[in-house]
């Protein structure tokens, strides 16, 4: 690593560590779990007009997962998102899947975006700073999704993914 890269990582590391002082991750996690317990099901509509019922499920300590269902009588699960505990005020979504159900492909219909928006609202309502990618393990599709979600960071998301979880979080604003 050249000197400029070391300096950039050092500056970003300082900024990242400042976030630890600013946010009470355990408090955010407790509040986030309470949101899930108090409203385990929520209705949302995607930007493309699909109506979903999202189930918030409390996982281990300070973690919530999200499952989305479509339909009224026999609801079909069309998506799920798993998350990490808050770190420095942010939550990483570690696994996200929108899929084919009964021969119907539900990808690219705004479902992932709508659930990410819900997770971000929940984390902010709990006192956090929102969500960020799970660097180091993103697929090409996930990288493209995040480029659209955060166009201000689009030029560096793929590079941050190659750096891995810790460095990626340090450098992601």
N, C-alpha and C positions, 0 to 999 in steps of 0.2 A: 504494500500500500504506500503510495507516495505521500509526501509531507502535506500537500493540500487536502488530500482525502482524510488523512489523520486529523488535521485541523478542523475540517468540516464535521467529522464524526465527533470530535471533542466538543465543539460548540453545540451540536445537536444533542449530545449526551447531557450537557449542562441544562439545556432547555427541558429535556425529558425528565431529568431529576427534579427540576423546579415544579413540574406537574405533580410529583409525588407529595411535595409539601402542600400544594394547593388543594388536593382532593383527598377525602377520607374514603378510601376504596371499600373498607368494611361497611361503613355507613351507607354508601351508595348501594352496595350489594344487598344489605338488609332492606333498604327502601324499595329496591327493584323487586325483590322477592315478595314484599308486601303488596306491591302493585299486582303481581301475578296471582297472589292468593285472593286479593279482594275482587279481582275481575279476571277469572281464569279463561273466560271466553269473550271475544270482542269481534264485532262485525266491521269489516273494512271493504272498501271498493277500490279496485285498481284504477289507474289512470285510463285504462282501456275499457272500463265499465263492468268488469267482473266483480261480483259480490262474493266475498269469502267470509267464513267463520274461522277465526284464528284462536287456537287453544294455547294458552301460556301454561307451561308445566315447570314447576320448581324442580330443579335437578339437585345437585349437591349444594353445598354451602355457597350462597351468593351467586347462583347460576339459574338462568331460566332458558328453556328451549321453547320453540314456537312451531306449531303444526297448523297448516292451512287446509281447510276443507271447502268443497264446492258442492252445491246441490241442497235440496230441501228435505226430501224424504230419506233417501239413502245417501248420506254424505260421503263424498269420495275425498280421501286425502290426496292433495295435489302438490304439497310442498312441506318441507321441514327445515328448520335452522337450529343448529346447536351453537352455543356460545361459551366463552370463557368467563371467568370472574373478572370484575373490573380491575384494571391496573392503570395507575396514573390517571384515573378518571374516565378511561375508555374501555369499551368492551370489544373484543374480537369475536367475529362470527367464524367458527372453525370449520363447520360443515354446513353447506347449503345445497338443497336439491329441489328443483321443480321438475316434475316428470310427466311421463305418459301414463294416462289412466284409461283403461278400457279402449285403447286404440286412439285416444285423443291426446295430442302433445300439448301440454299447457305451458311450455317454455315460450319466452318472448311475448308474453301477454300482460306483462307488468306485475306479475305475482311476486317475483323476487324483490323488485323495487318497493312494492307496497309493504311487504313484511320487513324489509330493512328499515323503511321509514318508521314503522311501528316500533321496532326495537330501539331505534335512535330516540324516538319520542319518550319511550319508557325509561331509557337510561338517563336522558336529560331531566325527566320528571323526578327521577331518584337523586338528582344532584350531580350527575356525571357530565362528561364532555362529549358524549356521543359514542360512535362506533368507528372502527378502523379495520382494514384488511388483516387477515391472518397471514402475514408475510412468511415466505419460505415454503409454503405448501399450496399456493394458488395454481389452479389449472389455467390454461390459456383463456378459456371462457370466463373464468373469474377475473382475470386481469382485465379483459375487455369490459366486463361489467363495471369494475371499479373505475376504469378510465372514463366511462360515461357518467358514473355517479359523482366522481370528483375530477371534473375536467381541469381544475386548477393544479392538480397533481399528476395528470395523465402522462406527462413526459417522463416521470420517474417511477411510476408504479411497478413496471416490469423489472427495473433495476433493483428496486427495494426488495422485491420478491426474491431475487437471486441472492441478496445479502442475508436473508433469513429473518427470523422473528424479532430478535432483539434490536439489531441494527435498523431493520425496516421500521420498527416502531419509533426509534429515536429520531429518524429522519423524516417521518411522515407528519405533516402539519395539519 
